[in-house]
Amino acid sequence: MTNDDLEEFRAGVVEWIAAHRGDAPDDYGPILPSGLVDDAVAWQRLLFAEGRTGIHWPVAVGGQGLTADHQSTWVEECARAAVPPFINMVGFVLAGQAIQLFGTDAQKDEHLRSILTGERIWCQLFSEPDAGSDLASLTTTATLDGDEWVINGQKVWSSNARVADRAILMARTDPDAPAHKGISFFLLDMTSPGVDVRPLRQMTGASEFDEVFLTDVRMPADRLLGPLHDGWRVGMVTLTNERGSIGAATIATQRRLDSMLAVGDDALDPVSRQRLVDLWSRGRTSALLGQRQGAAASVSSSLNKLGTTEMMFDFAELRVDALGAAAMLEGPESTGLLGAPGGRIAGGTSQIQRNIIGERILGLPKEPRPMSGS
């Protein structure tokens, strides 16, 4: 593939989006709001019908059979136009990738095309009340009973669970194995008896996430994805090999920087203005680091995630400080401040990002992990 080929593809993408912008919902990000499901499904069906989805997926499952660079270009141009590149991130990036890497032919036939068509929406059931950043300590169990798995446990902070048809699920299948061992990876039908989804009300007043209770949930044995007891590896490979979203993240960062400069148009005292300059400089650094990384995710993405998260948290504080007493009233500034701590948790906590940077980029000694015996 030459640069000319990629630029020709980009030009076609830009032209197509311009012609269909009116059919798209606003870009809602990785979490599909429950009130936009019908609009998002209609958009995904149009993408499939027009050959604008599954850019780097195999042709055999309905994809376009192109490269990760083509996928990156598609996502990047969607970000520029503020339209969703696909119906939801968990389905396309996590479930779709996991099934392609580890699924049987039957699993690929059953699930991949339905992700592309928008027929099925996916959610992620990994974190638990006592197993968030320390995911290896999860206690949800999967017990084989004849030709069925029986699932019991509780998951939390699940995006899209209330609208999802399917879920990727990690559960413990060998309780006597070490923390990272004895975990398996499953494909769960969210309509199964015993699945109870409850919205979580945040301090912003919104409910972007759900908790999911699993009580004697039965599913066929063939819902296991990958080797038995090797779900940790399946999950980590899936999470760390995301491709095609780095360019979009850079565009999102630039939009945040532009919003910062708009605050500078207001009357700021010298101290606040210096804080703004510092935040903008940090944001530009994060954006440039993202551009250096390229289309494939790596441990370097922790630098961008940590930098952007902390920048936006500090910016939310600056906006409130600049507004003064009026920030105590309901409005975008106060809502932004209340929601800002969530950025330090979602997608891997800031503490975990610092560990990754220290251990895997700087080569510092690993943090003690008592549960694993190290």
Buried (B, 14 or more C-beta within 10 A) or exposed (E): EEEEEBEEBBEEBBEBBEEBEEEBBEBBBBBBBEEBBEBBBBBBBBBBEEEBBBBBBEEEBBBBEBBBBBBBBBBBBBBBBBBBBBBBBBBBBBBBBBBBEBBEEEBBEBBBBBBBBBBBBBBBBBBBEEBBBBBBBBBBBBBEEEEBBBBBBBBBBBBBBBBBBBBBBBBBBBEEEEBBBBBBBBBBBBEBEBBEBEBBEBEBEBEBBBBBBBEEBBBEEEBBBBEBBBBBBBBEBBBEBBBBBBBBBBBBBBEBBEEBEEBBEEEBEEEBBEBBEEBBEBBBBBBEBBEEBBBBBBEBBBBBBBBBBBBBBBBBBBBBBBBEEEBEEEEEBBBBBBBBBBBBBBBBBBEBBEBBBBBBEEEEEEEEEEEEEE
